[in-house]
Amino acid sequence: MRKLITVSSIVSLFAIAANANELNSSSAKSGTSSGIVGHFGLSNGLNYAHDNKTGDAADIWFGGFDGSITLPVLQQDLLVLDISARYDNMNGDANFGSDDNIDEIPRYEGNFGAHYLRSLNEDTRLGVFGGYGLTVPQDEDMADAYDVLTFGLEAQHFISENLMAYGQLGWGEKLRDGQDSDEAFNGGPVARLGVSYFATKTSALTLDLEVAGTSKFVDEGDDGRFYGATLSYQQLVAQDLPLYLTCFGRYDLIDGTDDGTVEEWQLGFGLRYFFGAGSPQDAARKGLSIGTPRLPTRASAWTEYLD
């Protein structure tokens, strides 16, 4: 819990510092950075989780925050930092009561990311990313609190003025053994592909797809396969303030092969504040963070429940 509070404090400092030093956010089409840009957001929603092995299912409320800051480095490079946290209110849900592992379902998640990108031209950036994810179960037993480190390559490209594609290809590896050295995200690939469409200066529609896998997930002989898809939309709330209403739908499949599968159907909404940019399109042009892959951390959070 202390870690998540620390994360929240850091995000707040990012927003305050960037707001105090905010530059002119009017931007032309350019591949080089024209100043600091970032965001801070809050969200909550409903998660329908279903255990395909036991048949248990539940509607669970969740909440979270996310933030990022992009800093120009040299003439063509960007340093990007992002953080996020999530809380799942699953404790004591009667619909999950038939499983003995009720206390080992996800409660807290935190993610930290860093990216270094170089502008190849006015439409294309290439670089590297690294991320660290931590999890805490409902009973807060740290022996079941697995973490994961991800790293790899990242690309962003504007196909047209209003359409941006992005992708990440990398590897994930847990750092803490936890209860069992052969469980959680024990080394495996992760791939992510997304596209953002900026229909107007005040809106953005994004489709994000992700896949990951590991050869040792629940036990040494049980591999894990993970799939995720998110469709999100942002719309400006007021003309004189860069505050956006956000909503999203998400599907995650956490497949533990012989030990069962958890499906999550999620609907969420929230608010997002931009600094250093007047619109999502301007922010993307300046190198706003696309975050890091979600699935290695989410899979780690479900490990002990599926065991």
C-alpha positions in Angstrom: 0.0 0.0 0.0 2.9 2.4 0.8 4.2 1.8 -2.8 0.9 2.8 -4.3 0.7 5.9 -2.1 4.2 6.8 -3.2 3.2 6.4 -6.9 0.2 8.7 -6.3 2.5 11.4 -4.8 4.9 11.2 -7.8 2.0 11.6 -10.3 0.8 14.6 -8.4 4.2 16.2 -8.5 4.5 15.5 -12.2 1.2 17.4 -12.8 2.1 20.3 -10.5 5.6 20.8 -11.9 4.5 20.5 -15.5 1.6 22.9 -15.0 3.8 25.5 -13.4 6.2 25.3 -16.3 3.7 24.7 -19.1 4.8 26.0 -22.5 2.7 27.2 -25.3 0.7 24.1 -26.4 -0.2 25.2 -29.9 1.7 22.7 -32.1 2.4 22.3 -35.7 3.1 19.0 -37.4 6.6 18.1 -36.2 8.6 15.1 -35.3 10.9 16.9 -32.9 9.8 17.8 -29.4 8.6 21.3 -28.7 8.4 21.1 -24.9 7.2 19.1 -22.0 4.0 17.3 -22.4 2.1 14.9 -20.1 -1.2 13.9 -18.5 -2.8 12.8 -15.3 -6.0 10.7 -15.2 -8.5 9.1 -12.8 -10.8 6.2 -13.7 -13.2 3.7 -12.3 -15.5 1.1 -13.7 -17.1 -2.4 -13.5 -15.2 -5.6 -14.1 -17.2 -8.8 -14.9 -14.7 -11.6 -14.0 -15.5 -15.3 -14.8 -13.6 -18.4 -13.7 -14.1 -20.9 -16.6 -13.0 -23.8 -14.4 -15.3 -23.4 -11.3 -18.0 -21.4 -13.0 -17.7 -18.6 -10.5 -18.4 -15.1 -11.7 -18.7 -11.6 -10.1 -19.3 -8.0 -10.9 -16.4 -6.1 -9.3 -15.8 -2.3 -9.1 -12.3 -1.1 -9.7 -10.6 2.3 -9.6 -7.2 3.7 -10.6 -5.0 6.5 -11.8 -2.4 7.0 -14.4 0.1 9.8 -15.3 3.0 10.5 -17.6 5.5 13.2 -18.5 7.6 13.5 -21.7 10.8 15.5 -21.6 12.9 16.6 -24.6 16.5 15.4 -24.6 19.0 16.8 -27.1 17.4 17.8 -30.4 15.6 14.7 -31.6 15.2 12.5 -28.5 12.6 12.1 -25.8 12.6 10.7 -22.3 9.2 9.5 -21.3 8.1 8.4 -17.8 4.7 6.9 -16.8 3.1 5.4 -13.8 -0.3 3.8 -13.0 -2.1 2.0 -10.2 -5.3 0.0 -9.9 -7.5 -1.3 -7.0 -10.0 -4.1 -7.5 -12.7 -4.3 -4.8 -13.1 -8.1 -4.9 -12.9 -8.8 -1.2 -15.6 -11.1 0.2 -17.6 -11.3 -3.1 -20.1 -14.2 -2.5 -20.1 -15.2 -6.2 -16.4 -16.1 -5.9 -17.0 -18.0 -2.6 -16.9 -21.5 -4.0 -13.2 -21.3 -4.6 -10.7 -21.8 -1.8 -8.4 -19.1 -3.2 -10.7 -16.2 -2.6 -8.1 -14.3 -0.7 -5.5 -14.6 -3.5 -7.4 -12.7 -6.2 -6.0 -9.3 -7.3 -6.3 -6.3 -5.1 -3.6 -3.8 -5.9 -1.5 -3.3 -9.0 1.2 -0.7 -9.8 3.1 -0.1 -13.0 6.2 2.1 -13.7 7.5 2.8 -17.2 10.4 4.5 -18.9 10.9 5.1 -22.6 13.7 6.6 -24.7 12.6 7.6 -28.2 14.4 9.1 -31.2 12.6 11.0 -34.0 13.6 9.6 -37.4 11.4 12.1 -39.3 8.3 14.3 -38.7 6.1 11.2 -38.5 8.2 8.4 -37.0 9.8 7.6 -33.6 11.8 4.5 -32.6 13.2 3.6 -29.2 13.2 1.3 -26.2 11.1 0.9 -23.2 11.3 -0.7 -19.8 8.5 -1.4 -17.3 8.1 -2.7 -13.7 4.8 -4.1 -12.4 3.9 -5.1 -8.9 0.9 -6.9 -7.5 -0.7 -7.4 -4.1 -3.6 -10.0 -3.5 -6.7 -9.5 -1.4 -5.1 -10.8 1.8 -2.0 -8.7 1.2 0.3 -11.8 1.7 3.5 -10.6 0.2 4.6 -14.3 -0.4 1.9 -14.2 -3.2 2.7 -10.7 -4.4 4.5 -11.3 -7.7 6.2 -8.7 -9.8 7.5 -8.5 -13.4 10.1 -6.6 -15.4 9.4 -5.9 -19.0 11.7 -4.4 -21.7 11.9 -4.1 -25.4 11.5 -2.0 -28.6 8.9 0.6 -29.3 7.7 2.4 -32.4 5.3 5.3 -33.2 4.3 6.3 -36.7 1.7 8.8 -38.0 0.1 7.1 -41.0 -1.7 10.3 -41.8 -2.3 13.6 -40.0 -5.1 12.1 -38.0 -4.1 8.5 -37.7 -1.2 7.1 -35.5 0.0 3.5 -35.1 2.2 2.3 -32.4 3.7 -1.0 -31.2 5.9 -2.6 -28.6 7.8 -5.9 -28.8 9.6 -7.2 -25.7 10.2 -9.7 -23.0 8.9 -10.1 -19.4 10.7 -11.7 -16.4 9.7 -11.8 -12.7 12.2 -10.5 -10.2 10.8 -11.9 -6.9 10.4 -15.7 -6.5 7.4 -15.2 -4.1 5.8 -18.4 -2.9 7.1 -20.5 -5.8 10.0 -19.8 -8.1 8.2 -21.7 -10.9 5.1 -19.5 -10.8 4.0 -16.1 -12.2 5.5 -14.5 -15.3 8.6 -16.7 -15.5 10.1 -15.3 -18.7 8.2 -14.9 -22.0 7.5 -12.6 -24.9 5.0 -9.8 -25.0 3.7 -7.9 -28.1 1.4 -4.9 -28.3 -0.1 -3.1 -31.3 -2.4 0.0 -31.3 -3.9 2.7 -33.5 -5.3 6.1 -32.5 -7.7 8.1 -34.7 -8.0 11.8 -34.1 -11.3 12.6 -35.8 -11.4 16.2 -34.4 -9.0 18.4 -32.4 -11.1 17.5 -29.3 -11.4 13.7 -29.5 -9.4 10.5 -29.9 -10.4 6.9 -30.5 -7.8 4.2 -29.7 -7.8 0.4 -30.3 -5.1 -1.4 -28.3 -4.3 -5.2 -28.7 -1.9 -7.2 -26.6 -0.6 -10.8 -26.4 1.9 -12.4 -24.0 3.0 -15.8 -22.8 5.3 -17.7 -20.4 6.4 -21.3 -20.2 6.1 -21.4 -16.4 3.0 -19.7 -15.1 1.2 -21.7 -12.4 3.5 -24.6 -12.0 6.7 -25.7 -13.8 4.8 -27.7 -16.4 1.8 -25.3 -16.9 2.4 -22.5 -19.4 0.4 -19.3 -19.5 -1.2 -17.6 -22.5 -2.6 -14.1 -22.2 -4.7 -11.9 -24.5 -6.1 -8.4 -24.2 -8.0 -5.8 -26.2 -9.0 -2.2 -25.2 -11.2 0.3 -27.1 -11.0 3.8 -25.6 -12.4 7.2 -26.4 -11.5 10.7 -25.2 -13.7 13.9 -25.6 -12.9 17.4 -24.4 -15.2 18.6 -21.6 -14.7 22.4 -21.7 -13.2 24.6 -24.4 -11.1 26.7 -21.9 -9.6 23.7 -20.0 -7.6 20.7 -21.4 -9.8 18.2 -19.4 -11.1 15.2 -21.2 -13.9 12.7 -20.4 -12.6 9.2 -21.0 -14.4 5.8 -21.4 -13.2 2.4 -22.4 -14.1 -1.2 -22.9 -11.6 -4.0 -22.2 -11.3 -7.7 -22.5 -8.5 -9.8 -20.9 -8.0 -13.6 -21.0 -5.7 -15.1 -18.4 -5.2 -18.7 -19.5 -3.4 -21.0 -17.0 -4.0 -24.1 -19.2 -4.7 -27.1 -16.9 -5.3 -24.8 -13.9 -8.1 -22.8 -15.3 -8.8 -19.6 -17.2 -10.1 -16.2 -16.0 -11.9 -13.9 -18.4 -12.4 -10.2 -17.5 -14.9 -7.9 -19.3 -14.4 -4.3 -18.2 -16.2 -1.0 -18.7 -14.6 2.1 -17.3 -14.8 5.9 -17.4 -12.9 8.8 -16.0 -11.2 12.2 -16.5 -7.8 13.0 -18.0 -6.0 16.3 -17.8 -3.3 17.2 -20.4 -0.5 19.7 -19.9 1.8 21.0 -22.6 -0.7 20.2 -25.4 -4.1 21.5 -26.4 -5.5 18.2 -27.7 -4.8 14.5 -27.8 -3.5 14.8 -31.3 -1.0 17.6 -30.3 0.0 15.5 -27.3 0.7 12.5 -29.5 2.8 14.6 -31.9 4.9 15.7 -28.9 5.5 12.2 -27.8 2.8 11.5 -25.1 3.4 8.2 -23.4 1.7 5.1 -24.8 2.4 3.3 -21.6 3.9 -0.2 -21.2 2.3 -3.7 -21.8 -0.4 -4.5 -19.2 -0.7 -8.3 -19.4 2.4 -9.4 -17.7 1.4 -7.6 -14.5 -2.3 -8.6 -14.8 -1.3 -12.2 -15.3 1.0 -12.0 -12.3 -1.9 -10.7 -10.2 -4.1 -13.8 -11.0 -1.3 -16.4 -10.5 -2.0 -17.6 -7.0 -5.8 -17.7 -7.5 -5.4 -20.0 -10.5 -2.9 -22.3 -8.7 
